[in-house]
């Protein structure tokens, strides 16, 4: 799936890393986004925004899945 958002929108290299670390890397690689670190499964708004990246932390593995939106 291609994104219409400007800048980098995917960070597969960060999957499984610490949430705060991933958030800092994401914001340094795309200056147009702000990260929101949340627990995986937490409710989030349904609106899509190119300037937001959800950093979903899985407490079981202490790792993340970054998702633009």
C-alpha positions, 0 to 999 in steps of 0.5 A: 500500500503506497502512502500519499504522506510526504517523507518516510512513512514506514519503519520496519527496522524498528519493529521489536525495539523500545517504544521511546527509542522508536519514537525518537528515531521516527521523529528524527527521520520524518520531521513532519510527524509527531509520535504517540506511544501507546499500549497495543490494543488501546483505543485510538481515533479513526481519523487518518493523519499524515502528521501522526505516527502511532507507536504501539508497544506490546508489553509481552515482548517490549517491542513496537509496531509503528503505524502512520495515521 
